[in-house]
Amino acid sequence: MKEKLVLAPQKGPQEMFLASSADICIYGGAAGGGKTYALLLEPIRHMNNSDFNALIFRKEYTQITSPGGLWDSSRHIYSWIQGAQPVKTPKLHWCFRSGATVSFAHLGRDEDCEGWQGAQIALIGFDELTHFSEWQFFYMLSRNRTISGVKPYVRATCNPDADSWVATFIEWWIDQDTGYPIKERSGKIRWMIRINEVIHWVDSKEAAIQLAMENDIARQEAETMPKSVTFIASTLQDNKILMKMDPGYLANLKALPLVERERLLYGNWKIKAAAGLMFKRTQVNIVSEIPNDVILWCRGWDLAATSEDEKGNPAYTAGVLIGKRSCGRYIVADVINRRLSASDVRKLVLMTAQADRAAYGRVVQRLPQDPGQAGKEQAQSYMKLLSGFVVKIMPESGDKVTRAEPFSAMWQGTETMDTGFVDILIAPWNSEFFNQYESFPQSDFKDMVDAGANAFNQIESGMTYSVPPSGSSLGKDSYWRK
């Protein structure tokens, strides 16, 4: 027999979220605030209503089923409720003793909304609302209807994203100068009315109805249009349970690059990657020689095949060599950045691989794979060209900023450090290298940043190892593996 457990929100923003009377309540603003837990608690209030149903969306299906995802998290809550049964087909859902249900689904594309035509859903939840399009949100809002006796409503969680439509949607609750939530407005209700695809905000339902009528909408229809909306801000410090169970999580957030740290730790809705925020030359150490404790080498490539005489801004082929040291630091030892024809690019890659092996021993050559059949054929061609070398050819995922963030984190170090964990070898390429990195992502060219990100991410992927160099502190018979 299970021990008794009280399922309840924590005091503060989580309790405010579950107590809100708004038709649409958005909860979040930082990582670790207990957002998903609160979203899963919400349907329990209606578990004895046989006609009640709730549907909670994630962008991708794997975000539901992965360890620690929605389904896993729901098990830690709903399995304590007597009579609650998990059901995995046809869709993942929980069925309570009364017949009330909580279902989970993904909504990857706008077209996926068509599968919900005719649906009637009492409670619609969006976990990480910024991952969904504005069109998806408002289309599913049209499915927010029910005969259960429960007034239909929407609940959503999110982390800050300056480029998301959500940032505009909740801007009244955010200080537009600093990007931080306005504490006094957290939980305050405003009224929204959407006329001809344009959202209008007013302070009362009556004002919203009046605005609709002024736009030639009949009163009977106008009375159904206003939606009450609120935003409730939270931070990691509001989640006392997580702070107690995982005290190291705060240190993890503080170790993030500046942009991500501002977003996920402090809830900044205005900050985004800009020149000088991800990489500054003053945050690295300059060294005159390569240290003798490098235990893993990787040269990352960003390939291009445009010659110098083409019009416009032909791209560069860049190769950045990064080594990981036994002390945990990283060394950028060599950078190539040239405009070449397609055939010369292949020659450069082969000659560089030969030179790297002669100078440094085992060096992984990491190349990107373009999408489609052409990318597969190019990958096969390079594998044949570099036969005998250690080669990793991987499709790139995410945008350029996302791929560069892990290297940026090491470059910047923790919040309290003046310099990070990256050393740069003094060389003729330094000036060009620093100029591009400091201007990223606004720079016209990002080839060296992409190449450096590929090298670093390969080193940290755990997919390769190297024999430490002779004379290293690890000993000649030791091996390094991430």
QUIFEN-V806111 format. One record per pair of residues at least 6 apart in sequence whose C-alpha atoms are under 6 Angstrom apart, sorted by the first residue. I is the first residue (numbers start at 0). GAP is how many residues later the second one is. Records with the same first field share a line. If there is no record, write none. Layout:
I->GAP ; GAP
This chain:
8->6
12->221
21->206 ; 207
22->130 ; 204 ; 205
23->130 ; 131 ; 205
24->130 ; 204 ; 205 ; 206
25->130 ; 131 ; 205
26->130 ; 204 ; 205
27->129 ; 130 ; 131 ; 205 ; 206
28->130 ; 131 ; 204 ; 205 ; 238
29->129 ; 205 ; 234 ; 235 ; 237
30->233
31->204
32->201 ; 202 ; 203 ; 205 ; 206
33->205
34->122
46->53
47->50
48->51
49->48 ; 49 ; 50
50->97
51->48 ; 96
52->47 ; 48 ; 49 ; 69
53->48 ; 68 ; 69 ; 70
54->47 ; 48 ; 49 ; 69
55->48 ; 68 ; 69 ; 70
56->47 ; 48 ; 49 ; 69
57->48 ; 69
58->47 ; 48 ; 49
59->46 ; 48
60->45
62->6
63->6 ; 7
64->6
82->14
83->11 ; 12 ; 13
84->9 ; 10
85->8
86->6 ; 7
91->11 ; 12
92->9 ; 10 ; 11
93->7 ; 8
94->6
109->26
118->24
119->23 ; 25 ; 26
120->23 ; 24 ; 25
121->22 ; 23 ; 24 ; 30
122->29 ; 30 ; 31
123->30
124->29 ; 30 ; 31
125->30
126->29 ; 30
127->29 ; 30
128->28 ; 29
129->34
143->8
144->7
159->103 ; 109
160->108
161->107 ; 108
172->8 ; 9 ; 12
173->6 ; 7 ; 8
174->6 ; 7
178->89 ; 90 ; 91
179->88
185->45 ; 46 ; 47
186->43 ; 44 ; 45
187->42
188->40 ; 41
189->13 ; 38 ; 39
190->10 ; 11 ; 12 ; 13 ; 36 ; 37 ; 38
191->8 ; 9 ; 34 ; 35
192->6 ; 7 ; 33
207->18
208->13 ; 14
211->10
253->161
254->159
255->153
256->151 ; 152
258->13
261->6
274->163 ; 164 ; 165 ; 167
275->162 ; 163
277->130
278->158 ; 159
279->158
282->129 ; 136 ; 137
283->135 ; 136 ; 138 ; 139
284->138
285->137 ; 138 ; 139
286->138
287->137 ; 138
292->32 ; 33 ; 179
293->29 ; 30 ; 31
294->29 ; 30 ; 173
295->27 ; 28 ; 170
296->25 ; 26 ; 66
297->23 ; 24 ; 65 ; 66 ; 67 ; 157
298->21 ; 22 ; 66 ; 156
299->19 ; 20 ; 66 ; 151 ; 152 ; 154 ; 155
300->17 ; 18 ; 66 ; 150
301->15 ; 16 ; 145 ; 149
302->14
303->12 ; 13
304->35 ; 36 ; 37
305->8 ; 34 ; 35
306->32 ; 33 ; 34
307->31
315->22 ; 23
316->20 ; 21
317->18 ; 19 ; 129 ; 130
318->16 ; 17 ; 132
319->15 ; 131 ; 132
320->11 ; 12 ; 13
321->9 ; 10
322->7 ; 8
323->6
328->92 ; 93
329->92 ; 93
330->91 ; 92 ; 93
331->92
332->92
363->26 ; 27
364->26
365->25 ; 26 ; 27
366->26
367->25 ; 26 ; 27
368->6 ; 24 ; 25 ; 26
403->49
409->10 ; 11
410->9 ; 10 ; 11
411->8
412->7 ; 8
461->20
464->15 ; 16
465->14
466->12
469->6
